[in-house]
Amino acid sequence: MSARLYTTPINIGLSEETRVKVSNVLQILLADEHLLYLKSRNFHWNVQGMAFVPLHELFENQYNKLAELIDDVAERIRSLGFFAEGSMVSFQRLTRLEESGHLEGNAQAMITQLLNDHEQIIKYLREDALFVEELGDEGSVDFLIGLMQEHEKMAWMLRVHIA
């Protein structure tokens, strides 16, 4: 999956095989983050109801945060020596999340779906961090845990709207 970026060897204490495996994990995560970004943006545009303004703003805050995380994931892939996937075709092929439409502006359905997606990503990040830890890439483990914490906060922000 990961295409090599450099012709000169990378000497950061990780074998190329390890870097390929970690990069592949990150490529899938990049696709998940992109799909969640698109859903958040879609819901920002299409939410309806009495809570329009606060949800419109919440969804915007979340997709802006996701845009930062997406960039961080892509840069982590690049730092390991590989090109980051960057096409919708690749993201659709790699993502572990499910696509959705505008849900007819149903705010409750939107919040529930975004919350479920964040919780799925949190679970994936836990699994991915354990896998990457077994490979001995402490830097990527730390990176994945930081992402997990960001998703936990975003999930909490959504969860309080359902309570």
C-alpha positions, -999 to 999 in steps of 0.1 A, spaced: 0 0 0 27 25 9 48 39 -19 84 46 -10 93 83 -9 131 84 -7 159 66 -25 184 71 3 180 50 34 162 63 64 181 57 96 157 64 125 161 30 143 132 13 125 135 -12 98 119 -5 64 96 -34 71 84 -18 103 80 16 87 59 0 59 36 -17 85 32 14 105 26 35 74 -1 11 62 -19 15 96 -16 52 92 -29 51 56 -61 34 68 -64 59 96 -60 88 71 -89 74 52 -111 71 83 -102 107 93 -112 119 58 -145 102 58 -153 116 93 -142 150 81 -166 149 51 -195 137 73 -189 165 98 -188 191 70 -219 176 54 -238 178 87 -225 213 93 -241 224 60 -273 204 64 -283 203 101 -318 217 108 -339 224 139 -340 245 170 -303 237 178 -291 247 143 -267 275 154 -249 256 182 -247 224 161 -237 243 130 -208 257 151 -200 224 168 -197 206 135 -175 233 121 -152 232 151 -150 195 147 -143 194 110 -116 221 115 -100 200 142 -102 169 119 -85 189 91 -55 194 115 -55 157 125 -56 147 88 -26 168 81 -7 154 111 -14 118 100 -3 125 64 29 142 77 36 112 100 33 89 70 57 112 51 82 112 80 83 74 79 94 77 43 62 71 23 37 90 2 4 97 18 -28 85 0 -47 115 -12 -76 105 -35 -112 98 -27 -109 64 -44 -81 55 -20 -100 68 10 -131 49 0 -111 17 -5 -92 20 28 -117 34 53 -133 13 80 -162 38 84 -195 39 66 -205 68 43 -238 86 48 -259 113 32 -274 145 47 -298 125 69 -325 150 58 -311 175 84 -320 153 114 -298 167 141 -302 138 165 -293 113 138 -263 134 128 -249 137 163 -255 99 169 -237 90 137 -207 113 144 -205 100 180 -205 64 168 -178 72 142 -156 89 168 -160 59 191 -151 35 163 -120 55 155 -111 55 192 -113 17 193 -93 14 161 -66 37 176 -64 16 207 -59 -15 185 -35 3 162 -14 16 191 -10 -19 205 0 -33 171 25 -4 165 39 -9 201 47 -45 192 66 -33 162 87 -10 185 77 23 171 73 44 203 70 76 183 40 64 164 25 49 195 26 83 212 12 99 180 -17 75 179 -25 80 216 -25 117 211 -50 113 183 -71 90 205 -73 117 231 -85 142 205 -112 119 193 -123 112 229 -127 149 235 -147 153 203 -169 123 212 -176 138 246 -186 171 229 -212 152 209 -223 129 237 -234 159 259 -258 169 231 -276 135 234 -278 134 272 
